[in-house]
Amino acid sequence: MANKAFFLLRMNDHVQYLHKIQATLEGRGDFQGTDWHECKLGKWLYGEGVAEAEAAGPEVKALFDSLFEPHEAFHKASHSALGKQQDGDEQGSREAVTEMYRLSNTLVEMLLSLDQKSN
């Protein structure tokens, strides 16, 4: 399984992605996000992460598998927040941002758990 620094890097990648989205929402950037397969975490989830999780055992594999849904939902919420803001739907954008941050917290907690169980 990947080493501890790897999971810290994936968490950092996720937080940096979140900050870029927030900067765009605040008018300080133009980042429009990526598909959930194309970010650094997504590339690992849909690539080498599968074999690494399987090799680490059933508990790690189950936790790994549980990352897919909130990761995809996070990307959809971030795209929704940006789209609703561009459409002038401030309330809808705020609701999507709230969901985006809720999912972000979930992902960070799951990555920390994965880190703990894999070392």
HELIX and SHEET records of a PDB file:
HELIX    1   1 LYS A    4  LEU A   25  1                                  22    
HELIX    2   2 LYS A   40  LEU A   45  1                                   6    
HELIX    3   3 GLY A   49  ALA A   56  1                                   8    
HELIX    4   4 PRO A   58  ASP A   65  1                                   8    
HELIX    5   5 PHE A   68  GLN A   86  1                                  19    
HELIX    6   6 GLU A   90  SER A  118  1                                  29    
END                                                                             
